[in-house]
Amino acid sequence: MHEEILFDNLEFKEWVSIFDYVYQRGRVGYKNGITFVIHTKERGHNLPHLHARYQGKEVVLEIPSGKVIEGNISRRKLSEASEWVVANADYLEAKWDKLVEGIVLYA
């Protein structure tokens, strides 16, 4: 069974800790055990990218190409993650712009 979720329009609830809200705010998708997250406050690289996490490992993928920037997960899950990024490129670019307020810094 394949499971895929796009996260959009998360609401802040008074009972949710601020740390959970910040994490959820950047969580943009889930597919077959892979969680996709855009971090809004990172140093060193601010080109459009996301973090794909699976079983305690992580890879950073470029938006919209799905190319690996750094990290390592299994070959099969890397392929799934890259394909997901490419298939959802428009959504991810819009989420990136919203989360980082359109700021792109080229190093």
Backbone as CSV, one residue per row, in Angstrom:
resi,resn,N_x,N_y,N_z,CA_x,CA_y,CA_z,C_x,C_y,C_z
1,MET,0.834,-1.178,0.000,0.000,0.000,0.000,0.883,1.246,0.000
2,HIS,0.574,2.163,-0.873,1.311,3.417,-0.937,0.500,4.492,-0.236
3,GLU,1.168,5.221,0.603,0.528,6.300,1.335,1.251,7.592,1.005
4,GLU,0.482,8.606,0.627,1.084,9.892,0.292,0.213,11.004,0.842
5,ILE,0.858,11.961,1.475,0.149,13.087,2.065,0.904,14.366,1.735
6,LEU,0.175,15.390,1.318,0.733,16.731,1.187,0.195,17.530,2.361
7,PHE,1.078,18.225,3.063,0.657,19.010,4.212,0.509,20.463,3.803
8,ASP,-0.673,20.997,4.023,-0.935,22.386,3.699,-1.971,22.920,4.681
9,ASN,-1.929,24.193,4.932,-2.909,24.864,5.790,-2.989,24.277,7.194
10,LEU,-1.847,24.044,7.823,-1.860,23.600,9.208,-2.331,24.743,10.087
11,GLU,-3.134,24.415,11.073,-3.668,25.436,11.958,-2.984,25.373,13.308
12,PHE,-2.763,26.533,13.897,-2.180,26.602,15.229,-3.289,26.391,16.244
13,LYS,-3.104,25.430,17.106,-4.058,25.159,18.181,-3.397,25.565,19.497
14,GLU,-4.152,26.136,20.400,-3.550,26.610,21.646,-2.914,25.494,22.453
15,TRP,-3.350,24.246,22.262,-2.800,23.132,23.025,-1.556,22.528,22.388
16,VAL,-1.155,22.987,21.215,0.045,22.487,20.546,1.233,23.323,21.003
17,SER,2.300,22.663,21.413,3.474,23.433,21.827,4.030,24.194,20.628
18,ILE,4.654,25.305,20.881,5.204,26.123,19.798,6.253,25.356,19.010
19,PHE,6.997,24.462,19.664,8.013,23.686,18.961,7.380,22.692,17.991
20,ASP,6.277,22.070,18.406,5.561,21.170,17.505,4.998,21.946,16.321
21,TYR,4.483,23.141,16.575,3.927,23.957,15.500,4.998,24.334,14.487
22,VAL,6.160,24.758,14.968,7.250,25.135,14.065,7.659,23.937,13.217
23,TYR,7.761,22.737,13.827,8.112,21.534,13.071,7.038,21.225,12.039
24,GLN,5.767,21.252,12.460,4.678,20.927,11.551,4.582,21.938,10.421
25,ARG,4.891,23.179,10.711,4.812,24.235,9.701,5.705,23.918,8.514
26,GLY,6.870,23.349,8.770,7.794,23.029,7.695,7.606,21.649,7.105
27,ARG,6.749,20.856,7.700,6.502,19.500,7.194,5.599,19.608,5.974
28,VAL,6.105,19.195,4.827,5.376,19.419,3.582,4.834,18.152,2.943
29,GLY,5.235,16.985,3.425,4.704,15.770,2.832,5.175,14.508,3.509
30,TYR,4.517,13.420,3.131,4.836,12.101,3.664,4.476,11.074,2.601
31,LYS,5.377,10.129,2.370,5.079,9.054,1.425,5.862,7.809,1.815
32,ASN,5.148,6.716,2.024,5.759,5.412,2.290,6.853,5.455,3.351
33,GLY,6.583,6.135,4.444,7.544,6.189,5.538,8.555,7.316,5.447
34,ILE,8.576,8.038,4.340,9.505,9.156,4.152,8.784,10.448,4.538
35,THR,9.389,11.215,5.437,8.837,12.506,5.833,9.630,13.603,5.135
36,PHE,8.922,14.552,4.537,9.547,15.654,3.806,9.355,16.946,4.600
37,VAL,10.473,17.642,4.867,10.441,18.839,5.705,11.263,19.950,5.059
38,ILE,10.725,21.170,5.095,11.479,22.358,4.696,11.804,23.112,5.976
39,HIS,13.099,23.295,6.250,13.530,24.082,7.409,13.605,25.541,6.990
40,THR,13.077,26.417,7.823,13.042,27.831,7.452,14.233,28.620,7.966
41,LYS,14.953,28.101,8.903,16.102,28.826,9.465,17.335,27.941,9.412
42,GLU,18.064,28.012,8.326,19.289,27.233,8.185,20.421,28.157,7.799
43,ARG,21.595,27.798,8.218,22.779,28.579,7.856,23.526,27.863,6.743
44,GLY,24.143,28.640,5.874,25.035,28.053,4.886,24.421,27.749,3.541
45,HIS,23.190,27.278,3.517,22.576,27.021,2.215,21.105,27.403,2.278
46,ASN,20.710,28.215,1.331,19.327,28.647,1.304,18.746,28.548,-0.097
47,LEU,19.334,27.704,-0.927,18.712,27.411,-2.213,17.505,26.525,-1.942
48,PRO,16.482,26.574,-2.788,15.293,25.755,-2.538,15.644,24.270,-2.399
49,HIS,15.317,23.712,-1.243,15.623,22.311,-0.961,14.718,21.830,0.165
50,LEU,14.696,20.529,0.359,13.990,19.960,1.493,14.777,18.791,2.054
51,HIS,14.379,18.361,3.233,15.004,17.231,3.903,14.038,16.059,3.833
52,ALA,14.517,14.922,3.366,13.722,13.697,3.333,14.280,12.771,4.403
53,ARG,13.426,12.369,5.344,13.866,11.539,6.470,13.208,10.170,6.389
54,TYR,14.034,9.154,6.630,13.522,7.781,6.631,14.356,6.938,7.590
55,GLN,13.700,6.360,8.561,14.329,5.473,9.544,15.613,6.053,10.144
56,GLY,15.536,7.294,10.585,16.661,7.918,11.269,17.755,8.455,10.368
57,LYS,17.607,8.288,9.059,18.586,8.837,8.115,17.934,9.972,7.346
58,GLU,18.773,10.811,6.753,18.255,12.000,6.084,19.062,12.322,4.843
59,VAL,18.363,12.841,3.843,19.010,13.328,2.636,18.400,14.688,2.313
60,VAL,19.222,15.596,1.796,18.761,16.923,1.394,18.643,16.918,-0.126
61,LEU,17.457,17.276,-0.617,17.179,17.245,-2.054,16.838,18.633,-2.569
62,GLU,17.346,18.932,-3.748,17.096,20.210,-4.411,15.662,20.254,-4.933
63,ILE,15.036,21.409,-4.780,13.724,21.663,-5.377,13.958,22.524,-6.610
64,PRO,13.518,22.184,-7.792,12.540,21.172,-8.168,13.135,19.888,-8.751
65,SER,14.452,19.790,-8.861,15.054,18.671,-9.607,15.092,17.350,-8.847
66,GLY,15.066,17.402,-7.513,15.180,16.182,-6.724,16.599,15.659,-6.613
67,LYS,17.583,16.446,-7.083,18.989,16.021,-6.995,19.478,16.087,-5.554
68,VAL,20.380,15.156,-5.210,20.924,15.089,-3.859,21.920,16.223,-3.633
69,ILE,21.736,16.963,-2.548,22.693,17.983,-2.126,23.663,17.370,-1.128
70,GLU,23.114,16.636,-0.155,23.947,15.930,0.821,23.102,14.890,1.542
71,GLY,23.769,13.972,2.218,23.079,12.967,3.010,23.007,11.629,2.307
72,ASN,22.371,10.686,2.983,22.315,9.337,2.450,21.149,8.567,3.060
73,ILE,20.320,7.990,2.221,19.315,7.017,2.623,19.398,5.875,1.621
74,SER,18.670,4.815,1.848,18.753,3.662,0.948,18.447,4.075,-0.492
75,ARG,19.030,3.368,-1.425,18.867,3.694,-2.848,17.393,3.702,-3.262
76,ARG,16.642,2.710,-2.785,15.221,2.612,-3.144,14.444,3.814,-2.603
77,LYS,14.677,4.168,-1.339,13.965,5.304,-0.745,14.439,6.628,-1.333
78,LEU,15.704,6.717,-1.703,16.208,7.917,-2.362,15.498,8.120,-3.693
79,SER,15.326,7.046,-4.444,14.621,7.121,-5.718,13.178,7.585,-5.506
80,GLU,12.494,7.012,-4.513,11.117,7.420,-4.208,11.058,8.895,-3.815
81,ALA,11.992,9.315,-2.971,12.008,10.704,-2.502,12.260,11.669,-3.657
82,SER,13.227,11.363,-4.507,13.538,12.232,-5.651,12.351,12.328,-6.598
83,GLU,11.720,11.199,-6.871,10.545,11.195,-7.750,9.412,12.020,-7.142
84,TRP,9.244,11.933,-5.821,8.194,12.691,-5.144,8.450,14.191,-5.276
85,VAL,9.701,14.600,-5.112,10.051,16.017,-5.237,9.733,16.515,-6.646
86,VAL,10.137,15.775,-7.661,9.885,16.171,-9.050,8.380,16.229,-9.327
87,ALA,7.640,15.220,-8.868,6.198,15.157,-9.118,5.437,16.284,-8.417
88,ASN,5.982,16.787,-7.324,5.311,17.829,-6.544,6.062,19.156,-6.578
89,ALA,6.826,19.379,-7.628,7.697,20.554,-7.722,6.943,21.874,-7.583
90,ASP,5.815,22.030,-8.242,5.072,23.292,-8.158,4.604,23.556,-6.728
91,TYR,4.052,22.533,-6.100,3.604,22.644,-4.710,4.778,22.999,-3.798
92,LEU,5.918,22.320,-3.980,7.084,22.543,-3.125,7.685,23.933,-3.320
93,GLU,7.725,24.408,-4.565,8.231,25.759,-4.808,7.337,26.798,-4.139
94,ALA,6.023,26.598,-4.198,5.096,27.525,-3.543,5.268,27.479,-2.026
95,LYS,5.422,26.269,-1.467,5.635,26.135,-0.024,6.954,26.780,0.387
96,TRP,8.005,26.581,-0.420,9.308,27.185,-0.118,9.158,28.702,-0.039
97,ASP,8.535,29.295,-1.064,8.361,30.750,-1.094,7.565,31.243,0.112
98,LYS,6.532,30.508,0.477,5.709,30.908,1.618,6.485,30.786,2.932
99,LEU,7.201,29.688,3.110,7.896,29.441,4.370,9.108,30.339,4.574
100,VAL,9.822,30.660,3.499,11.006,31.515,3.643,10.722,32.945,3.188
101,GLU,9.460,33.227,2.963,9.008,34.556,2.562,9.690,35.039,1.296
102,GLY,9.938,34.105,0.372,10.485,34.451,-0.927,11.950,34.805,-0.940
103,ILE,12.630,34.674,0.199,14.044,35.045,0.277,14.903,33.885,-0.197
104,VAL,15.745,34.134,-1.182,16.669,33.115,-1.667,18.067,33.708,-1.632
105,LEU,18.946,33.088,-0.872,20.332,33.534,-0.779,21.209,32.559,-1.539
106,TYR,21.990,33.056,-2.470,22.891,32.193,-3.228,24.282,32.321,-2.649
107,ALA,24.845,31.209,-2.229,26.177,31.217,-1.614,27.246,31.111,-2.679
